[in-house]
Amino acid sequence: MPDHRGSCVNSTAQNQSKVLLESGLEELGLTCSSAQQDQLLAYLDLLKRWNKTYNLTSIRDSRSMLTRHLLDSLAIASYLDGSRFIDVGAGAGLPGVPLAITCPERTFDLLDSNGKKTRFLFQVRIELGLSNILELNKRVENYHPVDAYDGILSRGFAGLSAMIHQTRHALRDGGRFYAMKGKFSTREISALPEGFELEAVEKLVIPGLDEDRHLIIIQRK
């Protein structure tokens, strides 16, 4: 007789992930369709599979990946202003891919200088059918877009001044930097280059994560 225990275990894990995702989205105040939730979980599954070979993230536990990757990325969705964004140093596509899934009316370019990571992002775009993302295998200082972006996203990038200096050429006048950080130093804020102004520091509450998380929003004047 066939052994169905493996499929039962997988089905149980999938159901647990879906319940955790639904609960997390509710806590974040986000409304996602069933199809979008399936895409988010499919992205997470693809990340886990590729991670075995390409080591895209040090986090391997499914529950931790959902909390630290999906929900952490989606925590900034309500703060975005504009329609065109670039995720600088996108890595495995965080926060760009989860945001693209939940915000299909916006476009997200995913830039990373690491070829294996942009190959993964290409696979994500193809397998999930995400027409609003584009992977870019470039160094940010060498990338000069035809049209400047409404917002530049970064997750764990260098200091704020370094981020602005390296990416300012890609941001339109009046556009915003969205820097995701754990703890941050007020000295970083006081050292912002001329022409850039702190708009907000938002304390992010990530469902299931008891750690400091902040979103720093800086506007180009």
Backbone as ProteinMPNN parsed JSONL, in Angstrom:
{"seq_chain_A": "MPDHRGSCVNSTAQNQSKVLLESGLEELGLTCSSAQQDQLLAYLDLLKRWNKTYNLTSIRDSRSMLTRHLLDSLAIASYLDGSRFIDVGAGAGLPGVPLAITCPERTFDLLDSNGKKTRFLFQVRIELGLSNILELNKRVENYHPVDAYDGILSRGFAGLSAMIHQTRHALRDGGRFYAMKGKFSTREISALPEGFELEAVEKLVIPGLDEDRHLIIIQRK", "coords_chain_A": {"N_chain_A": [[0.843, -1.199, 0.0], [0.456, 2.3, -0.694], [2.451, 4.794, 0.937], [1.23, 7.42, 2.616], [2.116, 9.186, 4.442], [4.096, 11.175, 4.191], [2.935, 13.068, 2.447], [0.818, 13.847, 4.009], [2.095, 15.109, 6.139], [3.274, 17.269, 4.779], [0.966, 18.562, 3.897], [-0.182, 19.302, 6.33], [1.77, 21.085, 7.283], [1.59, 23.072, 5.334], [-1.007, 23.972, 5.783], [-0.715, 25.014, 8.355], [1.075, 27.085, 7.839], [-0.512, 28.7, 6.23], [-2.531, 29.475, 8.0], [-1.002, 30.896, 9.861], [-0.059, 32.929, 8.231], [-2.472, 34.212, 7.457], [-3.343, 35.126, 9.951], [-1.235, 36.858, 10.604], [-1.413, 38.779, 8.542], [-3.866, 39.892, 9.164], [-3.291, 41.088, 11.645], [-1.54, 43.023, 10.765], [-3.238, 44.619, 9.441], [-3.799, 44.251, 6.764], [-5.409, 43.445, 3.72], [-5.684, 40.663, 1.813], [-6.24, 38.747, -1.098], [-7.286, 35.31, -1.549], [-5.834, 34.2, -3.61], [-3.572, 35.856, -3.664], [-2.472, 35.266, -1.167], [-1.823, 32.607, -1.616], [0.157, 32.99, -3.538], [2.111, 34.312, -2.01], [2.845, 32.254, -0.235], [3.742, 30.415, -2.082], [5.959, 31.742, -3.065], [7.538, 31.707, -0.762], [7.941, 28.957, -0.539], [9.411, 28.488, -2.863], [11.685, 29.97, -2.261], [12.666, 28.484, -0.104], [13.34, 26.092, -1.387], [15.307, 26.873, -3.289], [17.145, 27.865, -1.543], [18.487, 25.736, -0.439], [20.489, 25.122, -2.192], [21.618, 27.554, -3.065], [21.951, 29.179, -0.87], [20.503, 31.565, -0.02], [19.407, 32.814, 2.168], [20.007, 32.938, 5.685], [18.118, 32.018, 7.345], [16.164, 29.225, 7.906], [14.076, 27.805, 8.973], [10.647, 27.222, 8.525], [8.531, 28.631, 9.816], [9.885, 30.802, 10.958], [10.874, 31.99, 8.636], [8.524, 32.851, 7.443], [7.65, 34.741, 9.291], [9.916, 36.502, 9.628], [10.587, 37.189, 7.065], [8.323, 37.343, 5.141], [6.139, 38.65, 6.666], [7.573, 40.687, 7.905], [8.462, 42.162, 5.685], [6.002, 42.966, 4.605], [5.066, 44.67, 6.502], [5.602, 47.298, 5.924], [3.949, 48.093, 3.933], [1.685, 49.821, 4.075], [2.802, 52.31, 4.295], [3.91, 53.175, 1.959], [4.234, 55.476, -0.745], [3.318, 56.362, -3.908], [3.971, 54.954, -7.223], [6.051, 53.668, -8.529], [8.799, 51.757, -7.66], [12.066, 50.905, -6.406], [13.904, 48.222, -5.203], [16.718, 48.16, -3.48], [19.69, 46.308, -3.342], [18.358, 43.873, -3.241], [18.572, 41.139, -2.757], [17.172, 38.137, -1.898], [14.789, 39.086, -2.713], [13.471, 40.705, -0.898], [12.298, 43.565, 0.631], [10.805, 43.543, -1.732], [9.445, 41.504, -3.368], [7.251, 40.307, -1.771], [5.804, 42.714, -1.404], [5.182, 43.388, -4.039], [3.435, 41.344, -4.692], [1.254, 41.849, -3.035], [0.605, 44.416, -3.739], [-0.386, 44.891, -6.539], [-0.85, 46.981, -8.278], [1.334, 48.559, -8.307], [4.781, 48.965, -9.363], [7.83, 47.154, -8.999], [11.194, 47.26, -9.123], [13.904, 45.069, -8.815], [16.973, 45.171, -7.58], [20.214, 43.836, -7.61], [23.643, 43.032, -7.161], [24.555, 40.492, -7.171], [24.735, 37.645, -9.057], [23.558, 35.051, -8.721], [21.458, 35.57, -7.058], [19.836, 37.311, -8.541], [19.173, 35.544, -10.562], [17.556, 33.803, -9.175], [15.474, 35.605, -8.597], [14.527, 36.082, -11.159], [13.433, 33.563, -11.677], [11.413, 33.557, -9.767], [9.778, 35.621, -10.761], [8.914, 34.453, -13.187], [7.739, 31.935, -12.428], [5.75, 32.69, -10.61], [4.321, 34.436, -12.102], [4.551, 37.253, -12.027], [4.04, 40.251, -13.229], [4.703, 42.776, -12.494], [7.23, 43.06, -11.459], [10.783, 43.391, -11.908], [13.902, 42.023, -12.371], [17.215, 43.174, -11.765], [20.475, 42.846, -12.515], [22.838, 44.456, -11.366], [25.214, 46.896, -10.142], [24.31, 49.387, -7.862], [25.388, 51.977, -8.066], [26.127, 52.084, -10.675], [23.843, 51.997, -12.084], [21.568, 53.697, -13.97], [18.523, 54.793, -14.225], [16.062, 55.413, -16.803], [13.745, 56.774, -16.115], [13.245, 58.345, -13.041], [12.636, 57.006, -9.737], [9.695, 56.746, -7.601], [10.067, 55.827, -5.057], [12.674, 54.471, -3.009], [13.606, 51.423, -1.757], [15.075, 49.787, 1.022], [16.536, 47.159, 2.861], [18.226, 46.477, 5.567], [20.412, 47.802, 4.53], [23.496, 49.727, 4.16], [24.649, 52.489, 6.247], [22.452, 55.368, 6.589], [23.332, 57.755, 5.298], [25.234, 56.74, 3.498], [23.568, 55.134, 1.951], [21.901, 57.064, 0.748], [23.769, 58.607, -0.698], [24.695, 56.723, -2.54], [22.455, 56.042, -4.009], [20.897, 58.226, -4.71], [20.714, 59.343, -7.249], [18.808, 57.895, -8.532], [16.36, 58.586, -7.592], [13.407, 60.496, -7.762], [12.682, 64.056, -7.598], [11.127, 64.999, -4.622], [10.615, 62.405, -4.061], [10.911, 59.381, -1.985], [12.99, 57.754, 0.441], [12.86, 54.542, 1.833], [13.902, 53.082, 4.504], [14.533, 50.107, 6.06], [15.161, 49.051, 9.283], [16.7, 47.574, 12.23], [17.534, 48.327, 15.272], [18.322, 51.804, 15.429], [20.472, 54.641, 14.969], [20.339, 57.909, 16.265], [22.27, 59.585, 15.429], [22.701, 58.977, 12.8], [20.508, 60.154, 11.611], [20.969, 62.871, 12.059], [23.049, 63.296, 10.375], [22.234, 63.487, 7.768], [22.461, 64.13, 4.246], [22.506, 67.395, 2.636], [19.445, 68.662, 1.372], [17.861, 66.53, 1.837], [15.36, 65.268, 3.915], [14.243, 64.16, 7.089], [11.276, 62.434, 7.285], [9.689, 60.659, 8.767], [9.916, 58.365, 11.522], [9.03, 55.22, 11.937], [7.872, 52.888, 14.219], [7.864, 49.519, 13.802], [5.612, 46.864, 14.221], [5.924, 43.569, 14.18], [4.052, 40.764, 13.607], [4.468, 38.049, 15.758], [7.146, 38.493, 16.181], [9.486, 39.508, 18.435], [11.256, 41.862, 18.467], [13.24, 44.825, 17.936], [12.129, 46.825, 15.316], [12.227, 49.129, 12.705], [11.016, 51.656, 10.467], [12.458, 53.993, 8.481], [11.72, 56.982, 6.999], [12.658, 59.071, 4.474], [12.606, 62.101, 2.778], [13.241, 63.448, -0.445], [13.914, 66.742, -1.058]], "CA_chain_A": [[0.0, 0.0, 0.0], [1.267, 3.524, -0.72], [2.64, 5.493, 2.214], [0.778, 8.804, 2.434], [2.483, 9.986, 5.61], [4.834, 12.362, 3.766], [2.016, 14.06, 1.909], [0.012, 14.359, 5.12], [2.935, 16.046, 6.872], [3.374, 18.474, 3.958], [-0.334, 19.235, 3.904], [-0.339, 19.92, 7.651], [2.676, 22.236, 7.338], [1.025, 24.109, 4.471], [-2.167, 24.545, 6.468], [-0.221, 25.825, 9.467], [1.636, 28.302, 7.263], [-1.61, 29.542, 5.764], [-3.18, 30.043, 9.183], [-0.077, 31.891, 10.408], [-0.051, 34.072, 7.307], [-3.761, 34.915, 7.577], [-3.344, 35.821, 11.238], [-0.277, 37.953, 10.514], [-1.971, 39.822, 7.673], [-4.941, 40.557, 9.924], [-2.653, 41.947, 12.639], [-0.936, 44.151, 10.053], [-4.312, 45.415, 8.845], [-3.741, 44.098, 5.311], [-6.398, 42.566, 3.107], [-5.132, 39.963, 0.649], [-7.104, 37.708, -1.64], [-6.788, 33.949, -1.394], [-4.818, 34.001, -4.648], [-2.361, 36.558, -3.221], [-1.904, 34.477, -0.078], [-1.2, 31.436, -2.24], [1.397, 33.456, -4.173], [3.08, 34.569, -0.948], [3.335, 30.971, 0.256], [4.495, 29.808, -3.181], [7.256, 32.426, -3.051], [8.282, 31.186, 0.382], [8.329, 27.588, -0.883], [10.476, 28.602, -3.857], [12.855, 30.442, -1.532], [13.197, 27.368, 0.676], [13.942, 25.12, -2.303], [16.544, 27.436, -3.836], [18.063, 28.135, -0.448], [19.269, 24.526, -0.183], [21.641, 25.125, -3.1], [22.214, 28.877, -3.277], [22.17, 29.871, 0.403], [19.987, 32.918, -0.187], [19.097, 33.361, 3.482], [20.472, 32.09, 6.786], [16.919, 31.524, 8.042], [15.691, 28.039, 7.202], [12.845, 27.331, 9.577], [9.499, 27.755, 7.78], [7.794, 29.618, 10.607], [10.726, 31.995, 11.072], [10.925, 32.628, 7.321], [7.255, 33.538, 7.218], [7.618, 35.914, 10.168], [11.032, 37.418, 9.438], [10.686, 37.592, 5.672], [7.051, 37.81, 4.571], [5.424, 39.634, 7.481], [8.463, 41.829, 8.103], [8.411, 42.96, 4.455], [4.665, 43.521, 4.396], [4.766, 45.659, 7.545], [5.79, 48.674, 5.433], [3.064, 48.305, 2.777], [0.766, 50.954, 4.246], [3.551, 53.572, 4.338], [4.435, 53.509, 0.638], [3.547, 56.527, -1.487], [3.811, 56.367, -5.28], [3.646, 53.772, -8.024], [7.263, 53.017, -9.036], [9.766, 51.576, -6.588], [13.213, 50.034, -6.63], [14.418, 47.564, -4.003], [18.169, 48.181, -3.664], [20.256, 45.203, -2.578], [17.133, 43.099, -3.022], [18.87, 39.798, -2.265], [16.179, 37.128, -2.282], [13.543, 39.751, -3.095], [12.817, 41.209, 0.309], [10.847, 43.379, 0.738], [10.149, 43.816, -3.005], [8.524, 40.49, -3.899], [5.982, 40.303, -1.033], [5.071, 43.957, -1.665], [4.658, 43.314, -5.405], [2.294, 40.42, -4.679], [0.107, 42.46, -2.348], [0.332, 45.729, -4.346], [-0.224, 44.643, -7.979], [-0.983, 48.238, -9.027], [2.63, 49.214, -8.25], [5.881, 48.205, -9.952], [8.992, 47.03, -8.132], [12.422, 46.755, -9.719], [14.689, 44.396, -7.778], [18.355, 45.337, -8.007], [21.251, 43.212, -6.801], [24.845, 42.783, -7.957], [24.851, 39.068, -7.087], [24.062, 36.96, -10.156], [22.715, 33.918, -8.304], [20.242, 36.115, -6.451], [18.955, 37.803, -9.601], [18.641, 34.362, -11.256], [16.419, 33.374, -8.356], [14.388, 36.57, -8.783], [13.967, 35.796, -12.485], [12.588, 32.376, -11.528], [10.224, 33.998, -9.022], [8.922, 36.371, -11.687], [8.336, 33.539, -14.167], [6.878, 30.909, -11.814], [4.586, 33.306, -9.952], [3.621, 35.274, -13.064], [4.51, 38.626, -11.507], [4.385, 41.179, -14.31], [5.048, 44.091, -11.932], [8.591, 43.096, -10.949], [11.849, 43.196, -12.883], [15.186, 41.831, -11.703], [18.311, 43.923, -12.371], [21.765, 42.385, -12.021], [23.722, 45.609, -11.51], [25.589, 47.653, -8.954], [23.421, 50.54, -7.847], [26.065, 53.194, -8.505], [26.268, 52.022, -12.131], [22.512, 51.881, -12.69], [20.957, 55.012, -14.171], [17.235, 54.557, -14.879], [15.547, 56.46, -17.697], [12.803, 57.53, -15.282], [13.544, 58.202, -11.617], [11.618, 56.277, -8.974], [8.96, 57.415, -6.531], [10.582, 55.386, -3.769], [13.774, 53.519, -2.964], [13.461, 50.548, -0.602], [16.272, 49.06, 1.443], [16.348, 46.342, 4.064], [19.542, 46.107, 6.049], [21.459, 48.462, 3.743], [24.489, 50.422, 4.973], [24.118, 53.665, 6.929], [21.535, 56.188, 5.804], [24.077, 58.675, 4.426], [25.811, 55.936, 2.418], [22.462, 54.722, 1.093], [21.471, 58.227, -0.027], [24.822, 58.981, -1.641], [24.827, 55.708, -3.582], [21.226, 55.794, -4.767], [20.121, 59.46, -4.887], [20.528, 59.61, -8.675], [17.675, 57.108, -9.026], [15.144, 59.047, -6.919], [12.871, 61.753, -8.298], [12.445, 65.137, -6.641], [9.927, 64.731, -3.843], [10.538, 60.976, -3.776], [11.244, 59.003, -0.614], [13.743, 56.565, 0.815], [12.22, 53.737, 2.883], [14.991, 52.259, 5.044], [14.102, 49.197, 7.12], [16.259, 48.798, 10.205], [16.375, 47.099, 13.566], [17.819, 49.53, 16.059], [18.96, 52.82, 14.614], [21.127, 55.694, 15.731], [19.899, 59.275, 15.935], [23.388, 60.247, 14.755], [22.485, 58.79, 11.366], [19.506, 61.137, 11.188], [21.558, 64.211, 12.082], [24.093, 63.39, 9.352], [21.642, 63.384, 6.437], [22.993, 65.128, 3.301], [21.657, 68.548, 2.336], [18.428, 68.38, 0.37], [17.092, 65.369, 2.263], [14.729, 65.597, 5.195], [13.548, 63.077, 7.772], [9.825, 62.599, 7.299], [9.098, 59.884, 9.857], [10.509, 57.123, 12.011], [7.888, 54.406, 12.34], [8.182, 51.635, 14.912], [7.1, 48.447, 13.182], [5.26, 45.729, 15.074], [5.837, 42.404, 13.313], [3.393, 39.655, 14.301], [5.304, 36.898, 16.076], [8.557, 38.865, 16.297], [9.714, 40.382, 19.585], [12.533, 42.535, 18.224], [13.109, 46.199, 17.441], [12.094, 47.008, 13.869], [11.836, 50.499, 12.4], [11.036, 52.143, 9.1], [12.863, 55.395, 8.424], [11.268, 57.578, 5.738], [13.402, 60.301, 4.189], [12.119, 62.695, 1.54], [14.127, 64.336, -1.205], [13.208, 68.015, -1.212]], "C_chain_A": [[0.879, 1.25, 0.0], [1.319, 4.186, 0.641], [2.321, 6.971, 2.007], [1.244, 9.709, 3.565], [3.219, 11.266, 5.215], [3.923, 13.447, 3.263], [1.152, 14.662, 3.001], [0.8, 15.399, 5.919], [3.048, 17.356, 6.104], [2.09, 19.277, 3.978], [-0.562, 19.952, 5.226], [0.523, 21.166, 7.768], [2.144, 23.39, 6.505], [-0.161, 24.789, 5.134], [-1.741, 25.441, 7.626], [0.354, 27.148, 8.965], [0.54, 29.251, 6.813], [-2.319, 30.219, 6.931], [-2.309, 31.146, 9.78], [-0.036, 33.131, 9.532], [-1.336, 34.879, 7.438], [-3.813, 35.731, 8.864], [-2.412, 37.035, 11.201], [-0.791, 39.099, 9.671], [-3.061, 40.606, 8.401], [-4.35, 41.517, 10.95], [-2.027, 43.183, 11.99], [-1.987, 45.059, 9.413], [-4.321, 45.344, 7.334], [-4.798, 43.116, 4.829], [-5.802, 41.971, 1.842], [-6.107, 38.894, 0.195], [-6.492, 36.34, -1.385], [-5.68, 33.667, -2.398], [-3.5, 34.673, -4.252], [-1.683, 35.798, -2.082], [-1.213, 33.227, -0.624], [0.122, 31.813, -2.911], [2.487, 33.717, -3.129], [3.684, 33.267, -0.432], [4.132, 30.237, -0.824], [5.882, 30.435, -3.279], [8.133, 31.884, -1.925], [8.774, 29.761, 0.097], [9.477, 27.588, -1.892], [11.785, 29.045, -3.198], [13.49, 29.302, -0.741], [13.91, 26.363, -0.224], [15.273, 25.628, -2.855], [17.592, 27.637, -2.755], [18.961, 26.936, -0.142], [20.546, 24.512, -1.014], [22.373, 26.461, -3.103], [22.425, 29.688, -2.004], [21.761, 31.339, 0.33], [19.674, 33.6, 1.14], [19.579, 32.39, 4.553], [19.306, 31.505, 7.574], [16.334, 30.362, 7.251], [14.403, 27.456, 7.769], [11.645, 28.014, 8.93], [8.766, 28.852, 8.537], [8.583, 30.925, 10.72], [10.807, 32.74, 9.745], [9.648, 33.416, 7.056], [7.197, 34.825, 8.038], [8.662, 36.954, 9.778], [11.182, 37.912, 8.002], [9.366, 38.157, 5.139], [6.423, 38.928, 5.395], [6.276, 40.873, 7.737], [8.423, 42.752, 6.884], [7.08, 43.682, 4.314], [4.299, 44.589, 5.422], [4.908, 47.088, 7.045], [4.81, 49.028, 4.318], [2.219, 49.569, 2.904], [1.477, 52.304, 4.239], [4.026, 54.027, 2.96], [3.576, 54.568, -0.049], [4.145, 56.576, -2.897], [3.484, 55.069, -5.994], [4.874, 53.014, -8.52], [8.332, 52.98, -7.947], [10.933, 50.708, -7.057], [13.697, 49.526, -5.276], [15.923, 47.39, -4.221], [18.827, 47.15, -2.752], [19.169, 44.216, -2.232], [17.391, 41.695, -2.489], [17.883, 38.776, -2.802], [14.825, 37.747, -2.629], [12.761, 40.324, -1.943], [13.245, 42.652, 0.563], [10.092, 43.398, -0.6], [9.123, 42.801, -3.468], [7.216, 40.428, -3.108], [5.146, 41.561, -1.284], [4.465, 43.946, -3.064], [3.425, 42.41, -5.474], [1.063, 41.098, -4.099], [-0.269, 43.826, -2.911], [0.487, 45.613, -5.863], [-0.33, 45.904, -8.834], [0.33, 49.025, -9.051], [3.689, 48.339, -8.915], [7.095, 48.259, -9.024], [10.154, 46.45, -8.93], [13.316, 46.242, -8.594], [16.15, 44.369, -8.214], [19.32, 44.654, -7.041], [22.443, 42.896, -7.699], [25.226, 41.311, -7.992], [24.044, 38.291, -8.127], [23.155, 35.833, -9.721], [21.408, 34.411, -7.688], [19.293, 36.652, -7.524], [18.436, 36.656, -10.467], [17.452, 33.8, -10.497], [15.227, 34.302, -8.563], [13.731, 36.419, -10.153], [13.021, 34.613, -12.393], [11.306, 32.711, -10.781], [9.252, 34.706, -9.956], [8.198, 35.442, -12.658], [7.332, 32.583, -13.519], [5.626, 31.498, -11.18], [3.804, 34.222, -10.889], [3.488, 36.715, -12.609], [4.984, 39.6, -12.587], [4.816, 42.547, -13.794], [6.396, 44.09, -11.215], [9.572, 42.894, -12.104], [13.156, 43.098, -12.124], [16.298, 42.535, -12.483], [19.622, 43.479, -11.742], [22.81, 43.484, -12.267], [24.158, 46.117, -10.144], [24.82, 48.969, -8.992], [24.095, 51.807, -8.357], [26.249, 53.24, -10.02], [24.93, 51.957, -12.858], [21.854, 53.259, -12.76], [19.645, 54.83, -14.941], [16.825, 55.721, -15.779], [14.605, 57.375, -16.92], [13.118, 57.277, -13.813], [12.353, 57.582, -10.887], [10.92, 57.161, -7.948], [9.532, 57.055, -5.164], [11.719, 54.391, -3.926], [13.666, 52.748, -1.653], [14.802, 49.921, -0.255], [15.98, 48.342, 2.753], [17.736, 45.875, 4.513], [20.674, 46.679, 5.22], [22.452, 49.111, 4.706], [23.833, 51.612, 5.674], [23.292, 54.529, 6.005], [22.27, 57.115, 4.837], [24.669, 57.927, 3.238], [24.732, 55.519, 1.433], [22.043, 55.878, 0.179], [22.51, 58.582, -1.087], [24.896, 57.999, -2.814], [23.605, 55.595, -4.484], [20.456, 57.053, -5.146], [19.832, 59.765, -6.355], [19.317, 58.888, -9.254], [16.338, 57.574, -8.455], [14.698, 60.393, -7.477], [12.79, 62.805, -7.2], [11.121, 64.88, -5.928], [9.752, 63.261, -3.506], [11.049, 60.651, -2.38], [12.125, 57.759, -0.547], [12.965, 55.869, 1.934], [13.272, 52.751, 3.386], [14.472, 51.426, 6.219], [15.31, 48.852, 7.982], [15.755, 48.162, 11.487], [16.487, 48.299, 14.485], [18.501, 50.54, 15.149], [19.508, 53.92, 15.515], [20.613, 57.066, 15.297], [21.022, 60.047, 15.25], [23.272, 60.111, 13.242], [21.534, 59.85, 10.825], [20.14, 62.528, 11.093], [22.59, 64.397, 10.984], [23.542, 63.264, 7.933], [22.21, 64.462, 5.513], [22.004, 66.271, 3.071], [20.676, 68.188, 1.221], [17.571, 67.182, 0.705], [16.609, 65.59, 3.685], [14.039, 64.374, 5.787], [12.057, 63.374, 7.805], [9.183, 61.858, 8.47], [10.013, 58.737, 10.253], [9.362, 56.314, 12.594], [8.369, 53.135, 13.03], [7.267, 50.546, 14.341], [6.841, 47.331, 14.199], [5.014, 44.539, 14.151], [5.183, 41.268, 14.076], [4.339, 38.475, 14.502], [6.771, 37.215, 16.258], [8.739, 39.885, 17.42], [11.104, 41.009, 19.464], [12.261, 43.962, 17.755], [13.134, 46.204, 15.921], [11.571, 48.405, 13.605], [11.847, 50.735, 10.897], [11.379, 53.627, 9.156], [12.522, 55.936, 7.041], [11.94, 58.922, 5.563], [12.951, 60.833, 2.835], [13.204, 63.557, 0.885], [13.38, 65.626, -1.501], [13.418, 68.588, -2.601]], "O_chain_A": [[1.937, 1.258, 0.629], [0.353, 4.145, 1.404], [3.046, 7.683, 1.312], [0.825, 10.864, 3.651], [3.006, 12.319, 5.817], [4.099, 14.617, 3.601], [0.791, 15.837, 2.941], [0.259, 16.428, 6.325], [2.935, 18.433, 6.691], [2.109, 20.505, 4.065], [-1.071, 21.073, 5.251], [0.075, 22.189, 8.286], [2.232, 24.549, 6.911], [-0.314, 26.009, 5.066], [-2.33, 26.497, 7.851], [0.152, 28.196, 9.578], [0.648, 30.464, 6.992], [-2.666, 31.398, 6.856], [-2.812, 32.203, 10.161], [0.015, 34.253, 10.036], [-1.288, 36.106, 7.52], [-4.266, 36.876, 8.87], [-2.756, 38.105, 11.702], [-0.628, 40.264, 10.035], [-3.16, 41.826, 8.268], [-4.844, 42.633, 11.114], [-1.989, 44.256, 12.591], [-1.665, 46.133, 8.906], [-4.796, 46.27, 6.676], [-5.044, 42.087, 5.458], [-5.456, 42.696, 0.91], [-6.726, 38.217, 1.015], [-5.314, 36.232, -1.044], [-4.707, 32.982, -2.084], [-2.428, 34.114, -4.482], [-0.457, 35.701, -2.042], [-0.147, 32.84, -0.147], [1.089, 31.052, -2.862], [3.651, 33.379, -3.345], [4.893, 33.183, -0.217], [5.086, 29.522, -0.516], [6.865, 29.742, -3.543], [9.323, 31.635, -2.117], [9.897, 29.407, 0.454], [10.405, 26.786, -1.786], [12.859, 28.55, -3.54], [14.713, 29.169, -0.712], [14.966, 25.843, 0.137], [16.256, 24.888, -2.882], [18.791, 27.584, -3.027], [20.073, 27.105, 0.358], [21.562, 23.959, -0.594], [23.603, 26.5, -3.14], [23.014, 30.767, -2.049], [22.564, 32.237, 0.585], [19.676, 34.828, 1.224], [19.562, 31.175, 4.357], [19.495, 30.594, 8.38], [16.041, 30.499, 6.063], [13.719, 26.687, 7.093], [11.621, 29.238, 8.797], [8.421, 29.884, 7.963], [8.022, 32.014, 10.595], [10.809, 33.97, 9.719], [9.692, 34.518, 6.509], [6.756, 35.866, 7.55], [8.347, 38.133, 9.616], [11.826, 38.931, 7.754], [9.305, 39.318, 4.733], [6.2, 40.026, 4.887], [5.753, 41.987, 7.782], [8.359, 43.973, 7.027], [7.032, 44.857, 3.95], [3.334, 45.328, 5.233], [4.387, 48.009, 7.675], [4.837, 50.149, 3.809], [2.059, 50.307, 1.931], [0.818, 53.343, 4.182], [4.498, 55.154, 2.814], [2.349, 54.554, 0.055], [5.345, 56.804, -3.056], [2.81, 54.195, -5.448], [4.767, 51.845, -8.893], [8.719, 54.008, -7.39], [10.802, 49.896, -7.973], [13.875, 50.296, -4.332], [16.349, 46.578, -5.041], [18.566, 47.114, -1.55], [19.055, 43.77, -1.09], [16.522, 41.116, -1.837], [17.773, 38.576, -4.011], [13.838, 37.036, -2.817], [11.535, 40.42, -1.997], [14.438, 42.927, 0.695], [8.866, 43.283, -0.609], [8.042, 43.18, -3.917], [6.149, 40.492, -3.718], [3.92, 41.485, -1.366], [3.355, 44.441, -3.26], [2.488, 42.681, -6.226], [-0.043, 40.938, -4.616], [-1.34, 44.347, -2.602], [1.42, 46.192, -6.421], [0.064, 45.889, -10.0], [0.43, 50.043, -9.736], [3.523, 47.124, -9.02], [7.35, 49.264, -8.36], [10.109, 45.298, -9.361], [13.467, 46.89, -7.558], [16.516, 43.621, -9.121], [19.259, 44.857, -5.829], [22.271, 42.534, -8.863], [26.113, 40.916, -8.748], [22.813, 38.28, -8.081], [22.077, 35.663, -10.291], [20.377, 33.745, -7.787], [18.08, 36.467, -7.426], [17.36, 36.777, -11.053], [16.463, 33.375, -11.094], [14.094, 33.837, -8.691], [12.522, 36.605, -10.291], [11.929, 34.644, -12.961], [10.235, 32.209, -11.121], [8.053, 34.428, -9.947], [7.01, 35.62, -12.924], [6.208, 32.438, -14.001], [4.562, 30.879, -11.207], [2.745, 34.729, -10.52], [2.437, 37.332, -12.784], [6.184, 39.748, -12.822], [5.252, 43.391, -14.577], [6.686, 45.007, -10.447], [9.235, 42.307, -13.132], [13.488, 43.976, -11.328], [16.319, 42.497, -13.713], [19.851, 43.716, -10.555], [23.56, 43.442, -13.243], [23.545, 45.805, -9.123], [24.699, 49.591, -10.048], [23.452, 52.628, -9.01], [26.497, 54.305, -10.587], [24.882, 51.872, -14.085], [21.616, 53.899, -11.736], [19.654, 54.727, -16.167], [17.2, 56.869, -15.539], [14.662, 58.598, -17.052], [13.243, 56.127, -13.39], [11.217, 57.632, -11.361], [11.459, 58.169, -7.491], [9.494, 57.858, -4.232], [11.731, 53.577, -4.85], [13.637, 53.34, -0.574], [15.575, 49.565, -1.145], [15.276, 48.851, 3.625], [18.333, 44.987, 3.904], [21.772, 46.123, 5.195], [22.271, 49.054, 5.923], [22.608, 51.728, 5.693], [23.412, 54.44, 4.784], [21.87, 57.244, 3.68], [24.618, 58.41, 2.107], [24.948, 55.544, 0.221], [21.853, 55.687, -1.022], [22.164, 58.828, -2.242], [25.134, 58.406, -3.951], [23.709, 55.101, -5.607], [19.447, 56.957, -5.845], [18.813, 60.38, -6.669], [18.85, 59.228, -10.341], [15.294, 57.018, -8.796], [15.502, 61.309, -7.644], [12.826, 62.479, -6.014], [10.114, 64.578, -6.569], [8.848, 62.899, -2.754], [11.555, 61.524, -1.674], [12.015, 56.846, -1.366], [12.476, 56.515, 2.86], [13.503, 51.712, 2.768], [14.031, 51.965, 7.233], [16.346, 48.417, 7.478], [14.564, 48.197, 11.797], [15.63, 49.183, 14.474], [19.185, 50.159, 14.199], [19.073, 54.102, 16.652], [20.474, 57.34, 14.105], [20.771, 61.043, 14.571], [23.682, 60.997, 12.492], [21.726, 60.375, 9.729], [19.872, 63.273, 10.15], [22.974, 65.527, 10.683], [24.289, 62.968, 7.001], [22.419, 65.595, 5.949], [20.804, 66.114, 3.292], [21.026, 67.504, 0.26], [16.656, 66.842, -0.045], [17.361, 66.044, 4.547], [13.34, 63.643, 5.085], [11.628, 64.422, 8.287], [8.249, 62.363, 9.093], [10.775, 58.211, 9.442], [8.793, 56.68, 13.622], [9.183, 52.394, 12.479], [6.042, 50.658, 14.399], [7.739, 46.918, 14.933], [4.019, 44.502, 13.427], [5.71, 40.843, 15.104], [4.933, 37.969, 13.551], [7.573, 36.306, 16.469], [8.206, 40.992, 17.355], [12.003, 40.723, 20.255], [11.184, 44.263, 17.242], [14.049, 45.655, 15.307], [10.584, 48.827, 14.209], [12.592, 50.094, 10.156], [10.681, 54.416, 9.794], [12.983, 55.406, 6.03], [11.807, 59.809, 6.406], [12.92, 60.09, 1.854], [13.958, 64.273, 1.544], [12.323, 65.6, -2.131], [12.897, 69.659, -2.912]]}, "name": "protein", "num_of_chains": 1, "seq": "MPDHRGSCVNSTAQNQSKVLLESGLEELGLTCSSAQQDQLLAYLDLLKRWNKTYNLTSIRDSRSMLTRHLLDSLAIASYLDGSRFIDVGAGAGLPGVPLAITCPERTFDLLDSNGKKTRFLFQVRIELGLSNILELNKRVENYHPVDAYDGILSRGFAGLSAMIHQTRHALRDGGRFYAMKGKFSTREISALPEGFELEAVEKLVIPGLDEDRHLIIIQRK"}
